[in-house]
Amino acid sequence: MEYERLYAFVFKGLLTETALDKAGRRPKGDFSEEWRIETFKRLGLQLMDESLVIKSRKMAVVYTAICSFENSVREFVAKKLLEEKGENWWELCVKKEIRTNAETRKNSEKGVRWLTPRGDSMIYYTEFGDLVSIMAKTENWKFFEVHIVDIDWAKQIISTLEKSRNIIMHSGELAPTDIERVGMYIRDWLQQVG
């Protein structure tokens, strides 16, 4: 009897969520058209060369995909090591050189008080390529092998995406074939790792 009441409660909650989504509910953190227009004005984009703004907006979509992917890999690594090694995973599972570089980066940014911190975990202060090094570390690989199977495959994906990311981050533009490669690698990773 109790199970049926719990089931009905959960089912009603799911129906409510679906109805809210169909009614146009925005996801948390989603920004509105008003926010976009106001930010556009605050940044002075209307004063800039329109063709440059258009190119940048195209690359912003690609950057969004790469940034989301990069942070999902960070969360995957941190979550896995937290589950396997506990609260001290950073000290136990990450090479000293990577920890030192991340701490230096965090301390450097901490001195700029107006700058928002990157995240609440030290893994957000690592470089994209460091994530593969953390997974590939001999003591850590057993935790990731079940998901990734081949570390060279992971290195190829991260390395390629990092190169594309760096082009965009330094105001470059990717060709359509490069964008397709980014999408292919992200899809491959997500299908393999989840």
Phi, psi and omega in degrees: 000313180298321179299318180295319178295318178296316178300314180298318179298311181296317181298317177298322177297318178295319177297321178296316178301315179297316180297319178296319178297316180294332180280358176100019178300136178270143176296152177303137178083354179290147181252148185272170175296323178298318179298317181299314181295315180296317179293321176306314180292316182300325182275351180074023182298331180293345180269350185267164178302121186300323181294325178289322178296318180297314178300317181295321179294324176297315181289336177297325178295317179294317178301319179303316179295313182293317180298315179298317179297311181303315181289331175291325176292318176303312181295322178299312181296311182297316181296315181298314182289327175296316179298318187275325188242349178089190186303331182269020184304325182300313180287324184281328193245352184247132180303146182305318181300317179293317178299315181298314179298319179294317179294321177298315179298315180296315180296322178297317180286330180297329180292341178261091191298331181281351182274129180289133178300150182293325183181178183267000179237148180298338181297337178286352178257003176274164174277158181306313181295337179296334183297321177293319179299321179294314180295322186281347180307134188313314183288340184264333190305324182299334180282332185258339185302323181297333181267320190261327179072309185230113183295330178295325175299314179297318178300317180299315181295308182297316181299314180294315180294325178295320178297315179296318178302315182295325177298312180295317183294339178253034172066022177271176181232134178270145175285159178306323179294324176293321179295319178297320179297318177302311180297320180297314181294320178296314179298317179301314181298312184295324177290327181278311189265326180100000000 
